[in-house]
């Protein structure tokens, strides 16, 4: 089997690296060791699925993190098991030639569509235009012909930072616009390349998309909360907390709950799979999770360094901590009770007699 | 001199509900505040002390008592005695609408007129009903956070709250309603006990009220 690998794939990718990449993806998928040969076979078969990769309103960080993962084999594996017919960042073609490649694949071949970036919908979508067409038009043209769609990154899944209130460009995720196609959401800012590779390999091996949660996120990567798998969890249960960044507890590596870590609210495999092949992720280097895999995280997870969002009272411009408002409202309630009681007592004193005697 | 007659008002199950509800709310507020913003801290490692795990254990236990109380109340709203059923307090009959306004006027010291009524007055009953609805939201958001991986809770929670953080946020905000409610509830019980010797406070222990003959 190992020999067939090199006949079909880029000779730069050696056997060891290839197997390592597939094994990583199998582990991330939670598949048994016995499945690895099947996956290797699927990944090594000459029939590479055609992939169109559309970039819309985004920073290209998802592609960057994919290409710059410090396991170079992983990035190369992704690029080698798929035939990337159109990808604005890495394709050699430009201008009309690039457009031609896109239409050639869309019209003549089955393909997987990967979308990176949100789609602006306000003002007829003019806030993001490529080759004279709006992102909405391009998606409407390409998506119906795709066999499945993978939305990579929080922008393509839930709108991302562009969709943060007041969402000036009306940015939305792919699944808000495309309703009749199987869609896998792989959110994250950026998501782990292993989650993307795992989804692709799952599709290649089993010919169907992985099991997903209510937000269409594959369960193998987004099935559990960060908090429940966190290496600092023991410090949480045993009451050892960082009070502020740089304090002694921070140096000791204690729990970041009090400085606003959103691990308890966020589903992702970060603590298990980690990033960049050097076993790091935000919490391991001393910064709390900001919840980037969750819908509307710019609005619901901020302030990043507090536990809960602040209360905004519309029309008044009041933005305050929930507990401060709660204390005030409770104080006003107590004062009202005091006034009520005083009025009753005062009235009783004036009348002099209770009516029931 | 008015004469009073002892009347059976609240069933044993209703009183059980009340005290499960009351005690679990107090426990949930205190441990809930701790879980949201743990006010203790330590640098001791390797000791057998688990303040957060302990607080969470107490919290979840109280949460189940709270949910149990709401199940009992749901049952009583439909199958309880006359005073306990939901129809007794809904302002849909002329008697109940009249009682709603007379209660508001009486609480505002505008009228001294006290309607003899065995169960809740309609204003109180509606407040309890509202609190019951809030409690259901607390239970949904609570189980959504406790069992994030269970498809049922994930489905309901995601549909109602969007994500875990928003469920947590509303769970926290709605807690303040229970604290306000408790304050007003206890005050008005004392107020009514002072105004009318019906034994409103003892009724939640004994189940009996005293009404004008």
Interface residues (C-beta under 8 A of the other chain):
Chain A: X213 X214 X215 X223 X224 X225 X236 X237 X238 X239 X240 X241 X243 X248 X249 X252 X254 X257 X258 X262 X264 X265 X266 X267 X291 X294 X295 X296 X297 X300 X301 X307 X308 X309 X311 X322 X323 X326 X329 X330 X333 X334 X337 X340 X341 X343 X344 X347 X355 X356 X357
Chain B: X1 X2 X36 X37 X38 X40 X41 X42 X43 X44 X45 X47 X49 X50 X51 X52 X53 X107 X109 X112 X145 X148 X149 X151 X154 X155 X158 X159 X162 X163 X164 X165 X166 X168 X169 X172 X173 X175 X176 X179 X180 X183 X184 X187 X191 X196 X197
